[in-house]
Amino acid sequence: MKVIAIANTAGSAGKTTTAVTLAALLAEAGCRTLLIDLDPQANATWACGLAPGEGTARVLRGQAAPDEAAVPCPGVAGLDILTASGGLDAVELELDALRIGSTNRLAVNLKASSDAYQVVIIDCGGQAKTLTLNGLVAAQHVITVTYPSTKEALGVTELAELVDAVRESTANHTVELAAIVPIAVPPPSLLRGIHTETLEWVDTHYGDRVTPPVRSTSIVPSAYRNQLPLPLYRPRHGVVGDYRAVLAWLVASQVVTL
């Protein structure tokens, strides 16, 4: 079972779009996939057409195995969701009160469903707190996203440092920042100044981990408003093709296996 955390310390909304879209495309390709919403804002839950729920909270509390607590994603065969809600804030407080094991609860409980799924995608929150650390400790690979802006690019460096710290100070000694997905990238004719400089900076520092870019389009927020994953909302749109190229890159890089 491959476990992939999608995180961004800059708090970008593109993180959830990327998590949901890749999870849907993996399921479409025949991989039994679990999407874990690890954010109290429950954006991934909403984006999949579901109401906020306690699936992730139940797993973190050890009340159910992931495959028992998960629910199917409407319209996407082979994709299950561990739903989130604002109640995860209380779970985080409970975890913080533990002296031992506050950051590896998800990793331990995922083992109960290791035969149920081929790929697990974890949509982490936007802050480096206990819930996000649970996602990083549980993962073999971490994927981040970046807009072509200075703030977002700095977030990549901050996340890389956090992943290094997780590898050095927890039981997960193999986790790595495996991929950086440039998102909301303007077409070449509109790339100007800081956009170009930022993308060049990311490529210079992390070139072998930079995936094909994902274009800027109003379809992304529209799909979210309509509570549909992009591959369901506009399956033939260019942005879905961009994410297919990202997935192909991840497969070629052995981050995921189809």
C-alpha positions in Angstrom: 0.0 0.0 0.0 1.4 3.3 -1.1 0.7 6.2 1.3 1.1 9.7 -0.1 0.6 12.9 1.8 -0.3 16.1 0.0 0.8 19.1 2.1 1.6 22.8 1.8 2.6 24.9 4.7 1.5 28.0 2.7 -2.1 26.8 3.0 -2.9 26.8 -0.7 -6.3 25.7 -1.8 -4.7 24.0 -4.7 -3.6 21.2 -2.4 -7.1 19.9 -1.9 -7.9 20.1 -5.7 -4.7 18.1 -6.4 -5.4 15.5 -3.7 -9.0 14.9 -4.9 -8.2 14.9 -8.6 -5.3 12.5 -8.3 -7.3 10.2 -6.1 -10.1 10.2 -8.6 -7.7 9.6 -11.5 -6.1 6.7 -9.6 -9.5 5.1 -9.0 -10.4 5.6 -12.7 -7.1 3.8 -13.6 -8.2 0.8 -11.5 -6.4 1.4 -8.3 -8.4 0.8 -5.1 -7.9 4.2 -3.5 -8.5 5.8 -0.1 -8.6 9.6 0.2 -8.1 10.8 3.8 -9.4 14.3 4.7 -7.1 15.3 7.5 -8.2 19.0 7.6 -10.9 20.3 10.0 -12.1 22.5 7.2 -13.2 19.4 5.4 -12.5 20.8 1.9 -11.7 17.4 0.4 -14.9 16.0 1.9 -17.0 18.8 0.3 -15.2 18.6 -3.0 -16.2 14.9 -3.3 -19.9 15.7 -2.8 -20.1 14.6 0.8 -21.3 16.2 4.0 -18.7 16.7 6.8 -18.3 13.5 8.8 -16.4 11.7 11.5 -14.5 9.1 9.4 -11.0 10.4 10.0 -11.8 11.2 13.7 -12.9 7.7 14.3 -9.7 6.2 12.8 -7.5 8.6 14.8 -9.3 7.6 18.0 -8.9 4.0 17.2 -12.7 3.4 17.0 -12.6 1.9 13.5 -10.3 0.6 10.8 -10.0 3.0 7.8 -11.9 0.7 5.4 -14.7 0.4 8.0 -15.0 4.2 8.6 -14.6 5.2 4.9 -17.6 5.9 2.6 -17.6 5.7 -1.2 -17.0 8.8 -3.3 -20.2 9.5 -5.3 -19.7 8.7 -8.9 -16.1 7.5 -8.6 -15.9 3.7 -8.4 -13.0 2.4 -6.4 -12.5 5.6 -4.4 -13.4 5.7 -0.7 -13.2 8.8 1.5 -12.5 9.2 5.2 -14.5 12.3 5.8 -13.6 15.2 8.1 -15.4 17.9 10.1 -14.6 20.7 12.5 -14.6 18.0 15.2 -11.0 17.2 14.1 -9.9 20.2 16.1 -11.0 18.3 19.3 -9.2 15.2 18.1 -6.0 17.3 17.6 -6.3 18.5 21.2 -6.7 14.9 22.4 -3.6 13.9 20.4 -1.6 16.8 21.8 -2.4 15.6 25.3 -0.7 12.3 24.7 2.8 11.9 26.0 3.7 9.2 23.5 2.3 8.5 20.0 0.7 11.8 19.2 2.1 11.9 15.7 2.0 8.3 14.6 -1.7 7.5 15.4 -2.7 7.6 11.7 0.3 5.4 10.6 -0.5 2.8 13.2 -4.2 2.6 12.5 -3.7 2.6 8.7 -2.0 -0.8 9.1 -5.4 -2.4 9.8 -6.5 -1.7 6.2 -3.2 -2.4 4.5 -4.8 -5.0 2.3 -7.9 -3.0 1.4 -6.3 -0.2 -0.7 -3.5 0.1 -3.2 -3.0 3.8 -2.7 -3.8 6.2 0.1 -3.9 9.9 -0.5 -3.8 12.1 2.6 -5.1 15.7 2.2 -3.2 17.5 5.0 -4.2 20.8 6.6 -2.3 24.0 5.9 -0.4 24.2 9.2 2.4 22.1 10.6 0.5 20.9 13.6 -0.3 17.5 15.0 -2.8 16.5 12.4 -0.5 17.4 9.5 2.4 15.6 11.3 0.2 12.5 11.5 -0.1 12.6 7.7 3.6 13.1 7.1 4.6 10.3 9.6 2.1 7.9 7.8 3.4 8.6 4.3 6.2 7.2 2.2 6.0 10.1 -0.2 5.0 13.8 0.2 3.7 15.9 -2.7 3.3 19.6 -2.5 1.9 22.3 -4.8 3.0 25.8 -5.5 1.4 28.8 -7.2 3.9 30.8 -9.3 4.4 33.3 -6.5 7.2 34.0 -4.0 5.1 33.1 -0.9 4.2 29.7 -2.3 7.8 29.0 -3.4 9.0 29.7 0.1 6.4 27.3 1.4 8.1 24.5 -0.6 11.3 25.1 1.2 9.5 25.2 4.6 7.8 21.9 3.8 11.0 20.3 2.6 12.6 21.2 6.0 9.6 19.8 7.8 9.8 16.5 5.9 13.5 16.3 6.7 12.7 16.8 10.4 10.0 14.1 10.4 12.5 11.7 8.8 15.2 12.5 11.3 13.1 12.6 14.5 10.3 10.0 14.1 10.0 6.3 13.3 9.5 7.2 9.6 13.0 7.3 8.3 12.2 7.0 4.7 9.6 9.7 4.0 10.6 12.1 1.2 9.4 15.2 -0.6 8.9 13.4 -3.9 7.1 15.9 -6.1 6.3 19.6 -6.5 3.3 20.4 -8.7 3.2 23.9 -10.2 -0.5 24.9 -10.2 -2.6 27.8 -11.5 0.2 28.5 -14.1 -0.8 31.1 -16.7 -0.3 30.3 -20.3 3.2 31.1 -21.7 1.8 34.2 -23.4 0.8 35.6 -20.0 3.7 34.6 -17.9 5.3 37.8 -16.6 8.0 38.9 -14.2 7.6 37.3 -10.8 5.7 34.3 -12.2 8.6 33.4 -14.5 11.2 34.1 -11.9 9.4 31.9 -9.3 9.0 29.0 -11.6 12.6 29.2 -12.6 13.6 29.3 -8.9 11.6 26.2 -8.1 13.1 24.4 -11.1 16.6 25.4 -10.2 16.3 24.1 -6.6 14.0 21.1 -7.1 14.2 20.4 -10.8 14.2 16.6 -10.6 11.1 16.7 -8.4 9.0 19.2 -10.5 6.0 17.7 -12.3 4.4 19.0 -15.5 2.4 22.2 -14.7 -1.3 22.6 -14.1 -2.9 25.5 -15.9 -4.9 28.3 -14.4 -8.6 28.0 -15.1 -12.0 29.0 -13.6 -13.1 25.4 -13.9 -11.3 24.5 -10.7 -13.4 26.7 -8.3 -16.5 25.9 -10.3 -16.0 22.2 -9.8 -15.5 22.8 -6.0 -18.7 24.9 -5.8 -20.6 22.1 -7.5 -19.0 19.4 -5.2 -17.6 17.4 -8.0 -14.0 16.1 -8.6 -12.6 17.7 -11.7 -12.6 14.4 -13.7 -16.3 14.1 -13.1 -17.1 17.8 -13.6 -15.2 18.4 -16.9 -13.5 15.1 -17.9 -12.3 16.5 -21.2 -11.1 19.8 -20.0 -7.4 20.7 -20.4 -6.8 21.0 -16.7 -7.8 17.3 -16.3 -5.3 16.5 -19.0 -2.7 18.4 -17.0 -3.4 16.3 -13.9 -3.2 13.2 -16.1 0.3 14.3 -17.1 1.1 14.8 -13.4 -0.1 11.3 -12.6 1.9 9.9 -15.5 5.0 11.7 -14.1 4.3 10.2 -10.6 4.1 6.7 -12.2 7.3 7.2 -14.2 9.0 8.3 -11.0 7.6 5.3 -9.0 5.8 7.5 -6.5 2.7 5.5 -7.4 2.2 2.2 -9.2 -0.8 1.5 -11.4 
